[in-house]
Amino acid sequence: MTEQKPEADVAALSYEEAREQLIAVVGRLEAGGASLEESLALWERGEALAARCEEWLEGARKRLAAARDQPL
Protein backbone atom coordinates (compact mmCIF):
# COMPACT_ATOMS: atom_id res chain seq x y z
CA MET A 1 0.00 0.00 0.00
CA THR A 2 1.08 3.58 -0.57
CA GLU A 3 2.75 5.11 2.47
CA GLN A 4 0.12 6.76 4.65
CA LYS A 5 0.54 10.37 5.64
CA PRO A 6 -0.97 11.97 8.73
CA GLU A 7 -4.58 13.17 8.39
CA ALA A 8 -3.47 16.79 8.15
CA ASP A 9 -1.58 15.95 4.97
CA VAL A 10 -4.72 14.69 3.20
CA ALA A 11 -5.64 18.29 2.42
CA ALA A 12 -2.39 18.68 0.47
CA LEU A 13 -3.05 15.70 -1.81
CA SER A 14 -3.96 16.07 -5.45
CA TYR A 15 -7.08 14.29 -6.67
CA GLU A 16 -4.98 11.55 -8.25
CA GLU A 17 -2.93 10.99 -5.09
CA ALA A 18 -6.02 10.87 -2.87
CA ARG A 19 -7.79 8.50 -5.26
CA GLU A 20 -4.76 6.18 -5.46
CA GLN A 21 -4.48 6.04 -1.69
CA LEU A 22 -8.24 5.50 -1.34
CA ILE A 23 -8.10 2.54 -3.72
CA ALA A 24 -5.25 1.06 -1.68
CA VAL A 25 -7.19 1.52 1.57
CA VAL A 26 -10.29 -0.13 0.14
CA GLY A 27 -8.20 -3.02 -1.14
CA ARG A 28 -6.68 -3.51 2.29
CA LEU A 29 -10.09 -3.48 3.96
CA GLU A 30 -11.57 -5.88 1.41
CA ALA A 31 -8.64 -8.28 1.79
CA GLY A 32 -9.40 -8.65 5.48
CA GLY A 33 -6.93 -9.91 8.03
CA ALA A 34 -6.35 -6.53 9.66
CA SER A 35 -6.89 -6.11 13.37
CA LEU A 36 -9.91 -4.16 14.55
CA GLU A 37 -7.70 -1.20 15.47
CA GLU A 38 -5.97 -1.22 12.08
CA SER A 39 -9.31 -1.61 10.28
CA LEU A 40 -10.72 1.41 12.10
CA ALA A 41 -7.64 3.47 11.24
CA LEU A 42 -7.93 2.42 7.59
CA TRP A 43 -11.64 3.28 7.58
CA GLU A 44 -10.97 6.74 9.03
CA ARG A 45 -8.21 7.32 6.49
CA GLY A 46 -10.54 6.20 3.71
CA GLU A 47 -13.22 8.62 4.87
CA ALA A 48 -10.72 11.50 4.85
CA LEU A 49 -9.45 10.52 1.39
CA ALA A 50 -12.98 10.19 -0.01
CA ALA A 51 -13.84 13.63 1.34
CA ARG A 52 -10.71 15.06 -0.31
CA CYS A 53 -11.68 13.51 -3.66
CA GLU A 54 -15.17 14.99 -3.31
CA GLU A 55 -13.67 18.44 -2.62
CA TRP A 56 -11.69 18.22 -5.85
CA LEU A 57 -14.71 17.03 -7.83
CA GLU A 58 -16.96 19.76 -6.41
CA GLY A 59 -14.36 22.35 -7.32
CA ALA A 60 -14.25 21.01 -10.86
CA ARG A 61 -18.07 21.13 -11.09
CA LYS A 62 -18.07 24.75 -9.96
CA ARG A 63 -15.40 25.71 -12.48
CA LEU A 64 -17.32 24.00 -15.28
CA ALA A 65 -20.54 25.75 -14.28
CA ALA A 66 -18.74 29.10 -14.18
CA ALA A 67 -17.21 28.44 -17.59
CA ARG A 68 -20.67 27.69 -18.96
CA ASP A 69 -22.00 30.76 -17.12
CA GLN A 70 -24.75 28.69 -15.54
CA PRO A 71 -25.89 28.90 -11.94
CA LEU A 72 -25.21 25.87 -9.76
PyMOL Python script that loads the backbone (N, CA, C, O; Angstrom):
from pymol import cmd

cmd.read_pdbstr("""\
ATOM      1  N   MET A   1       0.847  -1.180   0.000  1.00  0.00           N
ATOM      2  CA  MET A   1       0.000   0.000   0.000  1.00  0.00           C
ATOM      3  C   MET A   1       0.889   1.238   0.000  1.00  0.00           C
ATOM      4  O   MET A   1       2.014   1.205   0.498  1.00  0.00           O
ATOM      5  N   THR A   2       0.383   2.312  -0.553  1.00  0.00           N
ATOM      6  CA  THR A   2       1.079   3.581  -0.569  1.00  0.00           C
ATOM      7  C   THR A   2       1.303   4.030   0.867  1.00  0.00           C
ATOM      8  O   THR A   2       0.439   3.837   1.722  1.00  0.00           O
ATOM      9  N   GLU A   3       2.451   4.625   1.134  1.00  0.00           N
ATOM     10  CA  GLU A   3       2.752   5.109   2.472  1.00  0.00           C
ATOM     11  C   GLU A   3       1.686   6.097   2.921  1.00  0.00           C
ATOM     12  O   GLU A   3       1.343   7.029   2.194  1.00  0.00           O
ATOM     13  N   GLN A   4       1.162   5.884   4.134  1.00  0.00           N
ATOM     14  CA  GLN A   4       0.125   6.759   4.648  1.00  0.00           C
ATOM     15  C   GLN A   4       0.737   7.982   5.289  1.00  0.00           C
ATOM     16  O   GLN A   4       1.746   7.896   5.989  1.00  0.00           O
ATOM     17  N   LYS A   5       0.123   9.115   5.044  1.00  0.00           N
ATOM     18  CA  LYS A   5       0.544  10.372   5.637  1.00  0.00           C
ATOM     19  C   LYS A   5      -0.429  10.710   6.757  1.00  0.00           C
ATOM     20  O   LYS A   5      -1.550  10.200   6.769  1.00  0.00           O
ATOM     21  N   PRO A   6      -0.032  11.547   7.685  1.00  0.00           N
ATOM     22  CA  PRO A   6      -0.974  11.969   8.728  1.00  0.00           C
ATOM     23  C   PRO A   6      -2.207  12.637   8.130  1.00  0.00           C
ATOM     24  O   PRO A   6      -2.155  13.177   7.025  1.00  0.00           O
ATOM     25  N   GLU A   7      -3.303  12.599   8.862  1.00  0.00           N
ATOM     26  CA  GLU A   7      -4.576  13.170   8.391  1.00  0.00           C
ATOM     27  C   GLU A   7      -4.441  14.605   7.892  1.00  0.00           C
ATOM     28  O   GLU A   7      -5.082  14.985   6.912  1.00  0.00           O
ATOM     29  N   ALA A   8      -3.623  15.391   8.552  1.00  0.00           N
ATOM     30  CA  ALA A   8      -3.473  16.792   8.151  1.00  0.00           C
ATOM     31  C   ALA A   8      -2.931  16.907   6.735  1.00  0.00           C
ATOM     32  O   ALA A   8      -3.207  17.887   6.043  1.00  0.00           O
ATOM     33  N   ASP A   9      -2.167  15.921   6.300  1.00  0.00           N
ATOM     34  CA  ASP A   9      -1.582  15.955   4.969  1.00  0.00           C
ATOM     35  C   ASP A   9      -2.573  15.596   3.864  1.00  0.00           C
ATOM     36  O   ASP A   9      -2.284  15.827   2.689  1.00  0.00           O
ATOM     37  N   VAL A  10      -3.723  15.043   4.206  1.00  0.00           N
ATOM     38  CA  VAL A  10      -4.720  14.686   3.203  1.00  0.00           C
ATOM     39  C   VAL A  10      -5.133  15.925   2.412  1.00  0.00           C
ATOM     40  O   VAL A  10      -5.367  15.846   1.206  1.00  0.00           O
ATOM     41  N   ALA A  11      -5.222  17.049   3.080  1.00  0.00           N
ATOM     42  CA  ALA A  11      -5.638  18.287   2.421  1.00  0.00           C
ATOM     43  C   ALA A  11      -4.647  18.742   1.357  1.00  0.00           C
ATOM     44  O   ALA A  11      -5.010  19.510   0.466  1.00  0.00           O
ATOM     45  N   ALA A  12      -3.409  18.281   1.436  1.00  0.00           N
ATOM     46  CA  ALA A  12      -2.394  18.680   0.473  1.00  0.00           C
ATOM     47  C   ALA A  12      -2.330  17.759  -0.739  1.00  0.00           C
ATOM     48  O   ALA A  12      -1.587  18.029  -1.682  1.00  0.00           O
ATOM     49  N   LEU A  13      -3.103  16.674  -0.723  1.00  0.00           N
ATOM     50  CA  LEU A  13      -3.049  15.700  -1.808  1.00  0.00           C
ATOM     51  C   LEU A  13      -3.784  16.178  -3.050  1.00  0.00           C
ATOM     52  O   LEU A  13      -4.817  16.843  -2.962  1.00  0.00           O
ATOM     53  N   SER A  14      -3.238  15.830  -4.202  1.00  0.00           N
ATOM     54  CA  SER A  14      -3.960  16.066  -5.451  1.00  0.00           C
ATOM     55  C   SER A  14      -5.089  15.042  -5.541  1.00  0.00           C
ATOM     56  O   SER A  14      -5.132  14.083  -4.770  1.00  0.00           O
ATOM     57  N   TYR A  15      -5.991  15.251  -6.476  1.00  0.00           N
ATOM     58  CA  TYR A  15      -7.084  14.295  -6.669  1.00  0.00           C
ATOM     59  C   TYR A  15      -6.518  12.905  -6.959  1.00  0.00           C
ATOM     60  O   TYR A  15      -6.965  11.914  -6.381  1.00  0.00           O
ATOM     61  N   GLU A  16      -5.543  12.838  -7.850  1.00  0.00           N
ATOM     62  CA  GLU A  16      -4.976  11.552  -8.250  1.00  0.00           C
ATOM     63  C   GLU A  16      -4.308  10.837  -7.076  1.00  0.00           C
ATOM     64  O   GLU A  16      -4.451   9.624  -6.925  1.00  0.00           O
ATOM     65  N   GLU A  17      -3.581  11.585  -6.248  1.00  0.00           N
ATOM     66  CA  GLU A  17      -2.928  10.992  -5.089  1.00  0.00           C
ATOM     67  C   GLU A  17      -3.958  10.476  -4.087  1.00  0.00           C
ATOM     68  O   GLU A  17      -3.825   9.368  -3.568  1.00  0.00           O
ATOM     69  N   ALA A  18      -4.979  11.279  -3.819  1.00  0.00           N
ATOM     70  CA  ALA A  18      -6.018  10.875  -2.868  1.00  0.00           C
ATOM     71  C   ALA A  18      -6.761   9.652  -3.381  1.00  0.00           C
ATOM     72  O   ALA A  18      -7.048   8.733  -2.615  1.00  0.00           O
ATOM     73  N   ARG A  19      -7.076   9.634  -4.675  1.00  0.00           N
ATOM     74  CA  ARG A  19      -7.789   8.496  -5.265  1.00  0.00           C
ATOM     75  C   ARG A  19      -6.942   7.228  -5.201  1.00  0.00           C
ATOM     76  O   ARG A  19      -7.453   6.159  -4.868  1.00  0.00           O
ATOM     77  N   GLU A  20      -5.667   7.337  -5.512  1.00  0.00           N
ATOM     78  CA  GLU A  20      -4.763   6.183  -5.459  1.00  0.00           C
ATOM     79  C   GLU A  20      -4.690   5.613  -4.049  1.00  0.00           C
ATOM     80  O   GLU A  20      -4.764   4.400  -3.853  1.00  0.00           O
ATOM     81  N   GLN A  21      -4.545   6.493  -3.078  1.00  0.00           N
ATOM     82  CA  GLN A  21      -4.485   6.037  -1.694  1.00  0.00           C
ATOM     83  C   GLN A  21      -5.809   5.447  -1.245  1.00  0.00           C
ATOM     84  O   GLN A  21      -5.827   4.470  -0.496  1.00  0.00           O
ATOM     85  N   LEU A  22      -6.920   6.025  -1.691  1.00  0.00           N
ATOM     86  CA  LEU A  22      -8.239   5.495  -1.335  1.00  0.00           C
ATOM     87  C   LEU A  22      -8.417   4.093  -1.894  1.00  0.00           C
ATOM     88  O   LEU A  22      -8.924   3.212  -1.199  1.00  0.00           O
ATOM     89  N   ILE A  23      -8.012   3.875  -3.122  1.00  0.00           N
ATOM     90  CA  ILE A  23      -8.104   2.540  -3.724  1.00  0.00           C
ATOM     91  C   ILE A  23      -7.290   1.533  -2.918  1.00  0.00           C
ATOM     92  O   ILE A  23      -7.733   0.406  -2.694  1.00  0.00           O
ATOM     93  N   ALA A  24      -6.103   1.939  -2.485  1.00  0.00           N
ATOM     94  CA  ALA A  24      -5.251   1.058  -1.682  1.00  0.00           C
ATOM     95  C   ALA A  24      -5.911   0.740  -0.338  1.00  0.00           C
ATOM     96  O   ALA A  24      -5.869  -0.402   0.119  1.00  0.00           O
ATOM     97  N   VAL A  25      -6.514   1.737   0.290  1.00  0.00           N
ATOM     98  CA  VAL A  25      -7.189   1.521   1.574  1.00  0.00           C
ATOM     99  C   VAL A  25      -8.355   0.554   1.403  1.00  0.00           C
ATOM    100  O   VAL A  25      -8.519  -0.367   2.203  1.00  0.00           O
ATOM    101  N   VAL A  26      -9.152   0.753   0.385  1.00  0.00           N
ATOM    102  CA  VAL A  26     -10.294  -0.128   0.141  1.00  0.00           C
ATOM    103  C   VAL A  26      -9.810  -1.553  -0.112  1.00  0.00           C
ATOM    104  O   VAL A  26     -10.397  -2.510   0.393  1.00  0.00           O
ATOM    105  N   GLY A  27      -8.753  -1.693  -0.884  1.00  0.00           N
ATOM    106  CA  GLY A  27      -8.198  -3.019  -1.141  1.00  0.00           C
ATOM    107  C   GLY A  27      -7.755  -3.710   0.129  1.00  0.00           C
ATOM    108  O   GLY A  27      -7.990  -4.905   0.310  1.00  0.00           O
ATOM    109  N   ARG A  28      -7.115  -2.960   1.007  1.00  0.00           N
ATOM    110  CA  ARG A  28      -6.683  -3.511   2.288  1.00  0.00           C
ATOM    111  C   ARG A  28      -7.862  -3.954   3.129  1.00  0.00           C
ATOM    112  O   ARG A  28      -7.834  -5.028   3.729  1.00  0.00           O
ATOM    113  N   LEU A  29      -8.902  -3.127   3.174  1.00  0.00           N
ATOM    114  CA  LEU A  29     -10.088  -3.481   3.963  1.00  0.00           C
ATOM    115  C   LEU A  29     -10.797  -4.697   3.376  1.00  0.00           C
ATOM    116  O   LEU A  29     -11.242  -5.576   4.114  1.00  0.00           O
ATOM    117  N   GLU A  30     -10.901  -4.747   2.055  1.00  0.00           N
ATOM    118  CA  GLU A  30     -11.573  -5.876   1.408  1.00  0.00           C
ATOM    119  C   GLU A  30     -10.795  -7.171   1.570  1.00  0.00           C
ATOM    120  O   GLU A  30     -11.394  -8.245   1.626  1.00  0.00           O
ATOM    121  N   ALA A  31      -9.472  -7.090   1.646  1.00  0.00           N
ATOM    122  CA  ALA A  31      -8.644  -8.278   1.791  1.00  0.00           C
ATOM    123  C   ALA A  31      -8.828  -8.934   3.156  1.00  0.00           C
ATOM    124  O   ALA A  31      -8.624 -10.137   3.315  1.00  0.00           O
ATOM    125  N   GLY A  32      -9.219  -8.120   4.141  1.00  0.00           N
ATOM    126  CA  GLY A  32      -9.403  -8.652   5.482  1.00  0.00           C
ATOM    127  C   GLY A  32      -8.073  -8.930   6.152  1.00  0.00           C
ATOM    128  O   GLY A  32      -7.013  -8.601   5.619  1.00  0.00           O
ATOM    129  N   GLY A  33      -8.139  -9.536   7.317  1.00  0.00           N
ATOM    130  CA  GLY A  33      -6.932  -9.910   8.028  1.00  0.00           C
ATOM    131  C   GLY A  33      -6.344  -8.832   8.911  1.00  0.00           C
ATOM    132  O   GLY A  33      -5.418  -9.101   9.676  1.00  0.00           O
ATOM    133  N   ALA A  34      -6.859  -7.617   8.822  1.00  0.00           N
ATOM    134  CA  ALA A  34      -6.354  -6.533   9.664  1.00  0.00           C
ATOM    135  C   ALA A  34      -7.024  -6.614  11.035  1.00  0.00           C
ATOM    136  O   ALA A  34      -8.158  -7.075  11.165  1.00  0.00           O
ATOM    137  N   SER A  35      -6.308  -6.163  12.031  1.00  0.00           N
ATOM    138  CA  SER A  35      -6.889  -6.111  13.371  1.00  0.00           C
ATOM    139  C   SER A  35      -8.015  -5.076  13.383  1.00  0.00           C
ATOM    140  O   SER A  35      -8.137  -4.261  12.469  1.00  0.00           O
ATOM    141  N   LEU A  36      -8.820  -5.124  14.421  1.00  0.00           N
ATOM    142  CA  LEU A  36      -9.905  -4.159  14.552  1.00  0.00           C
ATOM    143  C   LEU A  36      -9.352  -2.736  14.594  1.00  0.00           C
ATOM    144  O   LEU A  36      -9.886  -1.839  13.942  1.00  0.00           O
ATOM    145  N   GLU A  37      -8.296  -2.535  15.353  1.00  0.00           N
ATOM    146  CA  GLU A  37      -7.698  -1.201  15.469  1.00  0.00           C
ATOM    147  C   GLU A  37      -7.183  -0.715  14.110  1.00  0.00           C
ATOM    148  O   GLU A  37      -7.414   0.431  13.723  1.00  0.00           O
ATOM    149  N   GLU A  38      -6.485  -1.596  13.394  1.00  0.00           N
ATOM    150  CA  GLU A  38      -5.969  -1.222  12.077  1.00  0.00           C
ATOM    151  C   GLU A  38      -7.114  -0.973  11.092  1.00  0.00           C
ATOM    152  O   GLU A  38      -7.050  -0.043  10.289  1.00  0.00           O
ATOM    153  N   SER A  39      -8.152  -1.795  11.153  1.00  0.00           N
ATOM    154  CA  SER A  39      -9.309  -1.609  10.276  1.00  0.00           C
ATOM    155  C   SER A  39      -9.984  -0.268  10.521  1.00  0.00           C
ATOM    156  O   SER A  39     -10.375   0.413   9.574  1.00  0.00           O
ATOM    157  N   LEU A  40     -10.121   0.112  11.777  1.00  0.00           N
ATOM    158  CA  LEU A  40     -10.723   1.406  12.105  1.00  0.00           C
ATOM    159  C   LEU A  40      -9.864   2.557  11.595  1.00  0.00           C
ATOM    160  O   LEU A  40     -10.385   3.545  11.080  1.00  0.00           O
ATOM    161  N   ALA A  41      -8.549   2.428  11.739  1.00  0.00           N
ATOM    162  CA  ALA A  41      -7.640   3.470  11.245  1.00  0.00           C
ATOM    163  C   ALA A  41      -7.727   3.568   9.723  1.00  0.00           C
ATOM    164  O   ALA A  41      -7.737   4.668   9.169  1.00  0.00           O
ATOM    165  N   LEU A  42      -7.788   2.418   9.047  1.00  0.00           N
ATOM    166  CA  LEU A  42      -7.930   2.421   7.591  1.00  0.00           C
ATOM    167  C   LEU A  42      -9.249   3.057   7.175  1.00  0.00           C
ATOM    168  O   LEU A  42      -9.297   3.838   6.226  1.00  0.00           O
ATOM    169  N   TRP A  43     -10.320   2.719   7.889  1.00  0.00           N
ATOM    170  CA  TRP A  43     -11.641   3.280   7.582  1.00  0.00           C
ATOM    171  C   TRP A  43     -11.621   4.803   7.712  1.00  0.00           C
ATOM    172  O   TRP A  43     -12.110   5.516   6.836  1.00  0.00           O
ATOM    173  N   GLU A  44     -11.053   5.290   8.806  1.00  0.00           N
ATOM    174  CA  GLU A  44     -10.973   6.738   9.027  1.00  0.00           C
ATOM    175  C   GLU A  44     -10.140   7.407   7.939  1.00  0.00           C
ATOM    176  O   GLU A  44     -10.498   8.478   7.450  1.00  0.00           O
ATOM    177  N   ARG A  45      -9.045   6.786   7.565  1.00  0.00           N
ATOM    178  CA  ARG A  45      -8.205   7.325   6.488  1.00  0.00           C
ATOM    179  C   ARG A  45      -8.991   7.338   5.187  1.00  0.00           C
ATOM    180  O   ARG A  45      -8.934   8.308   4.432  1.00  0.00           O
ATOM    181  N   GLY A  46      -9.725   6.262   4.923  1.00  0.00           N
ATOM    182  CA  GLY A  46     -10.543   6.196   3.713  1.00  0.00           C
ATOM    183  C   GLY A  46     -11.598   7.288   3.671  1.00  0.00           C
ATOM    184  O   GLY A  46     -11.840   7.882   2.620  1.00  0.00           O
ATOM    185  N   GLU A  47     -12.219   7.553   4.794  1.00  0.00           N
ATOM    186  CA  GLU A  47     -13.219   8.618   4.868  1.00  0.00           C
ATOM    187  C   GLU A  47     -12.590   9.972   4.547  1.00  0.00           C
ATOM    188  O   GLU A  47     -13.167  10.768   3.806  1.00  0.00           O
ATOM    189  N   ALA A  48     -11.414  10.229   5.102  1.00  0.00           N
ATOM    190  CA  ALA A  48     -10.725  11.498   4.849  1.00  0.00           C
ATOM    191  C   ALA A  48     -10.322  11.606   3.372  1.00  0.00           C
ATOM    192  O   ALA A  48     -10.448  12.672   2.770  1.00  0.00           O
ATOM    193  N   LEU A  49      -9.843  10.513   2.800  1.00  0.00           N
ATOM    194  CA  LEU A  49      -9.449  10.521   1.394  1.00  0.00           C
ATOM    195  C   LEU A  49     -10.655  10.706   0.473  1.00  0.00           C
ATOM    196  O   LEU A  49     -10.579  11.441  -0.512  1.00  0.00           O
ATOM    197  N   ALA A  50     -11.764  10.041   0.793  1.00  0.00           N
ATOM    198  CA  ALA A  50     -12.982  10.190  -0.014  1.00  0.00           C
ATOM    199  C   ALA A  50     -13.489  11.633   0.041  1.00  0.00           C
ATOM    200  O   ALA A  50     -13.936  12.178  -0.968  1.00  0.00           O
ATOM    201  N   ALA A  51     -13.418  12.238   1.208  1.00  0.00           N
ATOM    202  CA  ALA A  51     -13.839  13.634   1.341  1.00  0.00           C
ATOM    203  C   ALA A  51     -12.937  14.544   0.506  1.00  0.00           C
ATOM    204  O   ALA A  51     -13.418  15.493  -0.114  1.00  0.00           O
ATOM    205  N   ARG A  52     -11.639  14.262   0.488  1.00  0.00           N
ATOM    206  CA  ARG A  52     -10.710  15.061  -0.312  1.00  0.00           C
ATOM    207  C   ARG A  52     -11.021  14.931  -1.798  1.00  0.00           C
ATOM    208  O   ARG A  52     -11.000  15.924  -2.525  1.00  0.00           O
ATOM    209  N   CYS A  53     -11.308  13.715  -2.252  1.00  0.00           N
ATOM    210  CA  CYS A  53     -11.680  13.514  -3.658  1.00  0.00           C
ATOM    211  C   CYS A  53     -12.949  14.296  -3.987  1.00  0.00           C
ATOM    212  O   CYS A  53     -13.044  14.914  -5.047  1.00  0.00           O
ATOM    213  N   GLU A  54     -13.916  14.269  -3.086  1.00  0.00           N
ATOM    214  CA  GLU A  54     -15.169  14.992  -3.315  1.00  0.00           C
ATOM    215  C   GLU A  54     -14.926  16.497  -3.380  1.00  0.00           C
ATOM    216  O   GLU A  54     -15.561  17.190  -4.175  1.00  0.00           O
ATOM    217  N   GLU A  55     -14.012  17.012  -2.552  1.00  0.00           N
ATOM    218  CA  GLU A  55     -13.669  18.439  -2.617  1.00  0.00           C
ATOM    219  C   GLU A  55     -13.141  18.802  -3.998  1.00  0.00           C
ATOM    220  O   GLU A  55     -13.536  19.814  -4.578  1.00  0.00           O
ATOM    221  N   TRP A  56     -12.242  17.966  -4.520  1.00  0.00           N
ATOM    222  CA  TRP A  56     -11.693  18.219  -5.854  1.00  0.00           C
ATOM    223  C   TRP A  56     -12.782  18.174  -6.918  1.00  0.00           C
ATOM    224  O   TRP A  56     -12.833  19.032  -7.799  1.00  0.00           O
ATOM    225  N   LEU A  57     -13.653  17.169  -6.833  1.00  0.00           N
ATOM    226  CA  LEU A  57     -14.712  17.032  -7.832  1.00  0.00           C
ATOM    227  C   LEU A  57     -15.704  18.189  -7.762  1.00  0.00           C
ATOM    228  O   LEU A  57     -16.156  18.681  -8.797  1.00  0.00           O
ATOM    229  N   GLU A  58     -16.044  18.622  -6.559  1.00  0.00           N
ATOM    230  CA  GLU A  58     -16.962  19.756  -6.409  1.00  0.00           C
ATOM    231  C   GLU A  58     -16.341  21.028  -6.980  1.00  0.00           C
ATOM    232  O   GLU A  58     -17.026  21.828  -7.618  1.00  0.00           O
ATOM    233  N   GLY A  59     -15.054  21.206  -6.750  1.00  0.00           N
ATOM    234  CA  GLY A  59     -14.360  22.354  -7.316  1.00  0.00           C
ATOM    235  C   GLY A  59     -14.388  22.334  -8.835  1.00  0.00           C
ATOM    236  O   GLY A  59     -14.571  23.368  -9.478  1.00  0.00           O
ATOM    237  N   ALA A  60     -14.205  21.151  -9.401  1.00  0.00           N
ATOM    238  CA  ALA A  60     -14.251  21.010 -10.856  1.00  0.00           C
ATOM    239  C   ALA A  60     -15.653  21.314 -11.384  1.00  0.00           C
ATOM    240  O   ALA A  60     -15.800  21.970 -12.415  1.00  0.00           O
ATOM    241  N   ARG A  61     -16.687  20.837 -10.678  1.00  0.00           N
ATOM    242  CA  ARG A  61     -18.072  21.127 -11.093  1.00  0.00           C
ATOM    243  C   ARG A  61     -18.337  22.632 -11.093  1.00  0.00           C
ATOM    244  O   ARG A  61     -18.958  23.165 -12.012  1.00  0.00           O
ATOM    245  N   LYS A  62     -17.860  23.302 -10.055  1.00  0.00           N
ATOM    246  CA  LYS A  62     -18.075  24.753  -9.963  1.00  0.00           C
ATOM    247  C   LYS A  62     -17.357  25.490 -11.080  1.00  0.00           C
ATOM    248  O   LYS A  62     -17.903  26.432 -11.655  1.00  0.00           O
ATOM    249  N   ARG A  63     -16.139  25.068 -11.390  1.00  0.00           N
ATOM    250  CA  ARG A  63     -15.396  25.710 -12.484  1.00  0.00           C
ATOM    251  C   ARG A  63     -16.074  25.479 -13.822  1.00  0.00           C
ATOM    252  O   ARG A  63     -16.113  26.382 -14.657  1.00  0.00           O
ATOM    253  N   LEU A  64     -16.607  24.283 -14.040  1.00  0.00           N
ATOM    254  CA  LEU A  64     -17.323  23.999 -15.278  1.00  0.00           C
ATOM    255  C   LEU A  64     -18.598  24.845 -15.384  1.00  0.00           C
ATOM    256  O   LEU A  64     -18.906  25.395 -16.441  1.00  0.00           O
ATOM    257  N   ALA A  65     -19.321  24.937 -14.281  1.00  0.00           N
ATOM    258  CA  ALA A  65     -20.538  25.751 -14.278  1.00  0.00           C
ATOM    259  C   ALA A  65     -20.218  27.216 -14.555  1.00  0.00           C
ATOM    260  O   ALA A  65     -20.932  27.886 -15.301  1.00  0.00           O
ATOM    261  N   ALA A  66     -19.143  27.706 -13.952  1.00  0.00           N
ATOM    262  CA  ALA A  66     -18.744  29.101 -14.177  1.00  0.00           C
ATOM    263  C   ALA A  66     -18.330  29.312 -15.628  1.00  0.00           C
ATOM    264  O   ALA A  66     -18.631  30.348 -16.221  1.00  0.00           O
ATOM    265  N   ALA A  67     -17.636  28.322 -16.199  1.00  0.00           N
ATOM    266  CA  ALA A  67     -17.212  28.439 -17.594  1.00  0.00           C
ATOM    267  C   ALA A  67     -18.403  28.444 -18.531  1.00  0.00           C
ATOM    268  O   ALA A  67     -18.374  29.098 -19.573  1.00  0.00           O
ATOM    269  N   ARG A  68     -19.447  27.724 -18.170  1.00  0.00           N
ATOM    270  CA  ARG A  68     -20.667  27.694 -18.963  1.00  0.00           C
ATOM    271  C   ARG A  68     -21.572  28.873 -18.641  1.00  0.00           C
ATOM    272  O   ARG A  68     -22.574  29.096 -19.320  1.00  0.00           O
ATOM    273  N   ASP A  69     -21.217  29.635 -17.596  1.00  0.00           N
ATOM    274  CA  ASP A  69     -22.002  30.762 -17.122  1.00  0.00           C
ATOM    275  C   ASP A  69     -23.403  30.339 -16.728  1.00  0.00           C
ATOM    276  O   ASP A  69     -24.389  31.005 -17.041  1.00  0.00           O
ATOM    277  N   GLN A  70     -23.465  29.196 -16.020  1.00  0.00           N
ATOM    278  CA  GLN A  70     -24.748  28.691 -15.540  1.00  0.00           C
ATOM    279  C   GLN A  70     -24.721  28.672 -14.010  1.00  0.00           C
ATOM    280  O   GLN A  70     -23.693  28.372 -13.403  1.00  0.00           O
ATOM    281  N   PRO A  71     -25.829  28.988 -13.413  1.00  0.00           N
ATOM    282  CA  PRO A  71     -25.887  28.904 -11.944  1.00  0.00           C
ATOM    283  C   PRO A  71     -25.823  27.451 -11.505  1.00  0.00           C
ATOM    284  O   PRO A  71     -26.235  26.548 -12.233  1.00  0.00           O
ATOM    285  N   LEU A  72     -25.298  27.239 -10.300  1.00  0.00           N
ATOM    286  CA  LEU A  72     -25.208  25.873  -9.760  1.00  0.00           C
ATOM    287  C   LEU A  72     -26.529  25.396  -9.301  1.00  0.00           C
ATOM    288  O   LEU A  72     -26.646  24.270  -8.818  1.00  0.00           O
TER     289      LEU A  72
END
""", "prot")
cmd.dss("prot")
cmd.show_as("cartoon", "prot")
cmd.util.cbc("prot")
cmd.orient("prot")
